[in-house]
């Protein structure tokens, strides 16, 4: 009987790729000896269901390539991990090929999850040990899970073969397992139909109990609300440029000549995306997180602390009123976020501190009033002596020459007199203390007067590690600093900055990782509205995000400039957002990149927008000084203390901006290649555009 089980599992799961029997046997529920035994026992059937859930990607486990786990933030300009085994490095360094293991793993594991779902659906009605209601809601969840797995495949690979309800076994003729790719629209139609059937069937559990509070027993399930959220996200992707008429893919066809991608843009798809997002908003079931400085829930944004509100908005906990879809049992890996802190005595936080941020992304965070760096007054760093959060100035210096002068002969050199400050910096609304420089630990002036989400996301040079309230110590990423390279370790931040967002180690009752939250739905809705020319409605929801984040709202037009926003600050004018659709979309893109940073969205967003290969920075998605989009030269601080002997002796040499890494991005990298083993085995499948010669 065990052999029968194994043969079915092996054949089913290898329908679209080869793998080993040991891999599949490891996934069989404990003590299972046959499919008949699994689906005659309530506990074993529920274990099978739980196993299907493990194919939801754990995007917080970025160090190791296993199951469907992603590596998306460090496969974008959001960050980098320096170790050889990090699969994202294949993507950013141009060494990703159809034969790359990560490509095969993603394809294999999602199809494996789909086959396990099919086995469940084919057998669960035989289980008389389960109540009829249990069978029905679990089937609805499995239909939604299967659709979600296909959705992730399409995001990564584009159109894929759809296998429907088929369960393959060892007797299945080989030719029946050689499938062509379905068209992209066929894939979307299937995914949408599966999700809608699960929603409309009325069998899914709700996230909320009868009293309206979150029912914690279903916190990790694909509930009615979670599936509605996934459906809205599917509609957004279906409408986006990459999947809705991108000319680069219009010639792709199966071997019978059937075109795989849409041949033109369909605006109805944007209407569907808008309506799906608005249904979630109008349901009133979720609301933006607003917390005061103590973490207590508040109703009025004027009483909300921007930092704490943004911090708790992305936390994977059932008391997160913004959370729509949770992935339980997430690793929430903090080792890469904690600096090394070597040489500091006592029981202090120590990690690798190697998850580093290129300065391209650092420069995308807004100033404290919500303006871009390019839009505020810039002064030589020696002339910046005070910090006004309502009217910030951006300090500039010659990033290459320590002894330079400006055109008027003013000293703009990078020296201890004019580059660092020991001034305490607090939030302009709540007085939340962002940092108090320590003795001899001045803070670079460019790190003052930045928006709250910057302080949530970035550990910068000499910042106190304030997650540890029991001890006082500061992160030093200079060459011989407590978290620097010292020439002996790989555990250091190559750009001189460290990611800190999503550090939950000090929080209690963490239930997993947020996969979808209301803030994202607001931005999905805004994007769809903007695409449809509904600019005023779009900007309304962008401003709700900005207000929560503690930065000034945008003015719709010149007449609104300076009028008071929700926090009683003057609205800022960046252009005619009432009529300029192109500018409004850039505004939305920038807000999304910052609000959802490190939540595994950036990688896919820049691809679906069709901007990842941007030759020259537009000042919104990429800084104006950057060339190459997701590729090009990545700039960091001088962590290895390069320069002349005189420069090396200057402690401020750290702040010299240097080329740290060169990345590769070409249009073909908008989608992964189909795994080479799959192309070799399945004679009907065609390779993605640009990858056929690999």
Secondary structure, 3 states (H helix, E strand, C coil): CHHHHHHHHHHHHCCCCCCCHHHHHCCCCCCCCCHHHHCCCHHHHHHHHHHHHCCCCCCCCCCCCCCCCCCCHHHCCCCECCCCCCCHHHHHCCCCCCCCHHHHHHHHHHHHHHHHHHHHHHHHHHCCCCCHHHHHHHHHHHHHHHHHHHHHHHHHHCCCCCCCCCCCCCCCCHHHHCCCCCCHHHHHHHHHHHHHHHHHCCCCCCCECCCCCECHHHCCCCCHHHHHHHHHHHHHHHHCHHHCCCHHHCCCECCCCCECCCCCCCCHHHHHHHHHHHHHHHHCCCCCCCECCCCCECCCHHHCCHHHHHHHHCCCCCCCCCEEEEEECCCCCCCCCCCCCCCCCCCCCCCCCCCECCHHHHCCCCECCCCCHHHCCEEEHHHCCCCCHHHCCEEECCCCCCCCECCCCCECCCCCCCCEECCCEECCCCCCEEECCECCECEEHHHCCECHHHHHHEECCCCECCCCCCCCCECCCCCCCCCCCCCCCCCCCCCCCEECCCCCCCCCCCCEEEEEEHHHHHHHHHHHHHHCCCHHHHHHHHHHHHHHCCCCCECCCHHHCCCECCCCCECECCCCCCCCHHHHHHHHHHHHHHHCCCCCCHHHHHHHCCCCCCCECCCCCCCCCCECCCCEEEEEECCCCCCCHHHHCCHHHHHCEEEEEEECCCHHHHCCCCCHHHHHHCCCCCCCCCCCCC
